[in-house]
Structures are given as structure tokens and as C-alpha cells.
């Protein structure tokens, strides 16, 4: 089981020279050429050209082991960068792997790097704002990385000019010293990673917004794949007969109950309530809200939910931080559904034959109710880019025909 080795919120007061590592204050980072402040609601450390945040002594974490690195990052727009790269250096000559991330990161971006080591084999997965942008196996025989650097194609400066916020590293053991911060380097021959599936990534989002954007992290989910509870069946109890008479003609189900076991790390009650209000402003909007769970590289699990109860925070104070755990209770009123996917922008069309009213949840916050009839045609236009998941809910087992230009993802979820 992994442990948290690094948690640096970068929320120190302006003028501070040390970035506190709340996971181990003895391993905090000395700041040179950087300044603390707030940008876009993110407490952050701005590192100037040539600056760095460094921990002296032994390493914070080892690149020889499996680890997960998450952090909010924003590059200065100096020089108009257009792309960002993650470079991994391995022992030996010209052993460099470079991952193209496809983003200039000139606005706040949630970066997640996951390395999985299994014996002599290794692989990496890189996500931006909850979406995997690169994944692959390390070249055979190269071992594990000895260095890692994030850089962009802004050639006006060698290092620095970046903001970091809420850096978290989870790993298992400490082995090799590492440098945390901008790194000067020479461009060497690079090798693009071969696409591969990594089985160690689970991402939660609400209406397309990663939970991490609200500084909320999910440890466990209950109810998302559990069998639904059947509704009570009509029965008759005759006094002069054994047992009971039960209507077993159709099995109907209760709403799906989902519990997400979450935690949030703050410095005081005011920050906790501020972050919680930002989250609930999204959760308590009109209609149901879209909960999406991306598990590895499998099709997304999607649920249109609402919150039926309040939330109780279990708070613990430690070294000036307040860590709160809580259960987020959600209910899916339409629990039996088919799920289709459609890549926007464009217009999706469904032709459905059903005698029972169906509910359509388009995945962009819009819904159609009471859709029924023979060869009933329904269309919906998406203006945004990306994959949209369409939910058809109701007595889907009694749909007699369904055709669409969308792709069937889950015939029953």
C-alpha cells in the first residue's frame, strides 16, 4: 500500500523562503528564485528563470519504485509556448524518453504522473485534467528512470517561469536522491513511448470537472457496481393457505445508492468551507448532475445523480493542517440504463421504439423526458469537442428497437 511522502500546498505567506511539506515537515523545500502568492484561486509558488525548490539530504521519493505524482501547474506565457513535454532520463548514453503532452499549460492544469514498476519492467501514464494524454511501457532493458523534467517549447529562457500548487506524491520507499524543481538540460535524441494500457488509474469527475479541481480526493467508492435492490413485490397473504401469493411477473429496482469516501486537506475551517461551497455549487445545480468514473482505459462509468443528504466532516489537525474525511452520498434516480458515446461537435440521432416513457440524459447537462412511441426520432447537437456519454434510462428491457449514429458502450449498466 502506498503512503503519502510529499504534500506541498505552496500556501505560505509572501516572502517565505521554505515550502512546507505537510507529509513530513523535516523534508520541506528551500525556495530560491521563487515567490508565494495566489493566482486564479490557487495558492502557489511562482518559480522564476533559474529558480528552484530543493530538498537537501536524501530523496523525497524514488524513481525506482511505483509512484503517483499530482500537482497543479501553470506556465508563464512568456515566449508564447505551444506544447509541453515530460522527459525521462535513464542510465546510459542517449537513453531519453520524451512524452508529448499536447498542451501549453498556460492556464491551471492538473498534472498526474503514474509510474508502475513490476520487477524489471516499467510503464508510465500521464493525465491532464483527468484525461490520459500519454501512456506506454519503458524500453526493455532500460530499467527505471534516473531523472525527470517537465519543459515546454518556449525557447526564450532555459528554466523556470512556472507556477506550482498542491503537489502530492504517493510512493512506497525512499531510495535515490532527486531534484525537485526546474532542471537545465540539453536536447538529446528522444524516443516516443509506445502506447500501452496501465492498470493503475481511477479518475472521478462531476459534470466533467475533476474532483481534484475542487481539492477533493476519493479513496473508495461504494455502490457503483453493486447489484440493485429490487422494489417490494405485491403480495397477498391468504389465511387458509400456506405461504403467500407473490407477483413475480416483472422485477423493478430501487434507486442506486452511491457512497464516495473522500478527503480534503485545508489550512483552516474557512478554507474548508470555501472549497466545499465551490463543489456544492456544482453538485446542487438544477436537475441531476453527471458523475463519471474513468477506470484504467476502460469505457467510462456514468451516473446522473443528486445528493439526498447532508455531509458530516470528520476533522483532524496535524502540524497546522486540517484534514477532513467525509462520505459523499449520492442517489441515481434512473438506475437501469443503456449508455452510448458520441464524439462532438456534431449532432447525434436516436431512433427508438418503446411503449414505455424513457429518460434521455445527454451528458452535457441537458435532458429529455417521456420519450416513447414507434420509431421515435430524437436528436441533440453538441457544440463542444470531446466524448459525450448518453444515458437512456427507464424500462430499457422493453425497448423493441434502437438505432443511432452513436456507439453503444454499455447495453446495461
Secondary structure as UniProt FT lines:
FT   STRAND          3..8
FT   TURN            14..15
FT   STRAND          18..19
FT   TURN            22..23
FT   HELIX           25..27
FT   STRAND          29..39
FT   TURN            40..41
FT   STRAND          42..54
FT   TURN            63..64
FT   STRAND          67..75
FT   TURN            78..79
FT   STRAND          84..90
FT   TURN            93..94
FT   STRAND          96..100
FT   STRAND          109..118
FT   TURN            119..120
FT   STRAND          121..128
FT   TURN            129..130
FT   STRAND          131..137
FT   TURN            140..141
FT   STRAND          145..152
FT   TURN            155..156
FT   STRAND          162..171
FT   STRAND          194..195
FT   STRAND          202..206
FT   TURN            207..208
FT   STRAND          209..210
FT   HELIX           211..214
FT   STRAND          216..222
FT   STRAND          235..236
FT   TURN            239..240
FT   STRAND          245..246
FT   STRAND          256..266
FT   HELIX           269..283
FT   STRAND          289..295
FT   TURN            296..297
FT   STRAND          301..306
FT   STRAND          314..318
FT   TURN            319..320
FT   STRAND          321..332
FT   STRAND          337..361
FT   STRAND          367..393
FT   HELIX           396..398
FT   STRAND          401..404
FT   STRAND          407..410
//
